[in-house]
Amino acid sequence: MDQDEDLRHWLGRLLDRTEGFESVGFCSNEQDLAAESLSLRPHLILLDTHSAARLAPGTLGRLRKSLAGLYVVLMDLEEGPGYERLAKGAGADGFLCKARVPEALERLRSLLRGRLEQSEVA
């Protein structure tokens, strides 16, 4: 979920062109995030920090209960240790600087693979 339509489009194209990823949907608000997530059942949600700050308390927790193995990553143009803490406090699994998304996809793929294997065993 990101307010910036151009960035959503770029991320979707990047994911679609990267082996092991497929962009299944885009959201610009919390209502769409909940509805689309439950409908499309993604394994990964990339969430802008500004959008995450506007989520109602418990939104990510409710999505996790409905979507086994869901991995949530907060993103921002800025980076630093404060953003990692912000991500954890929001209930996300990690943080990613938007400018570093292309380089981080392999790490995300590995983390997702491990998460999905764990959810299949449970």
N, C-alpha and C positions, 0 to 999 in steps of 0.2 A: 504494500500500500504506500503510495507516494502521491503528494499533491501535484507534482510536476509531470504533466502528460508526456513531454519530450523524454524525460528520464525513464518513465515507465516503458515507453516505446523502445528506447535504446537497450534497456535491460532485457526486455522480452526478446529482441533480436539477438542479443549477445547469448542469452541462455539457449535459444533455439539453435544457434550455430555451434554450441559447445556440446561435445559428446557426453551423454549421460544426463542431459538436462532438456526439459521441454517446458516452455512457458505455457501455462494453462489459463491464466487470467490476470486481470489488473483491477485494482480497486483504488478509489480516491477518497473513500470515507469508511467509517466503522460499520455501517449497515451493510455496505457491499462486501466488506471483508468477511463478516460473519456469514452472510448468505452464500457468497461465492466459495468460501472455504468449505462449507458443509456440502455444497453441491459438487464442486470439482475435486475435493479431497486431495489437496497438494501435500507433498512431503516437505516442502520448504516454503516459508513465507519470508520475503525480504520486506522490511518495514522501516520507513523513514522515521528518524527520532522525533521529528515534529508531529508526525501522524501518531506515533506511539504515545506521545504525551497527551493526546486528545482522546485516547481510548478510555472507556469506562473501566473502573477497577474490575479485575477478574476476567476480562475479555479473553486474554491469551490463555488463561487457565481453563476456561470453558472450551475453547477450541482444542486444546491439548487432550481434554477428556474425550472429545468426539473423534479426534484424528490421531490414532496410535502412531507413534514415531515422528510426529510433527517436529520440525526443526525451525526455529524462529531466529532470524538475524536482523538486528537493527543496523541502519546505515545512516551516515551523515557525510557531508563534504569535509568536515573537520575530523580530526582524530586525536587521540591521546588517552591516557589512563582514565580520565573522568568519563569517557564515553563507554568504556568497558563496564564500569560500575553502573552507569545509567542503564545499559542493556540488561545487566543482571537484575537490577532493581525493578525493571519493567517486566521481568519474567521471560526475557529472551535468552537464547543459548549463547549468543555472542554478538560481537560488533564488527562492522566492516566499513572502512572508508570507501565511499562511492568511487573515488578515483582509483582504488585498488581492486575493484571487483574482478576484472579480467584475470589478474594474477591469483586471486583467492579461490577461483572456481574449483581447482583440483583439490584443495583442502576441504572445501564444502562438500564435494562429491565423496570424499573419503569419510567425512563425518556423517553424512547422510547414509552411506552404505552401512556403517556401524550401527547407527540408530535404527535403521529398518531391520537389520538382522536381529537386534535385541527385541524389537516389538513383535517379530514373528515367533520368537522363542517363548515370549510371555503368554 
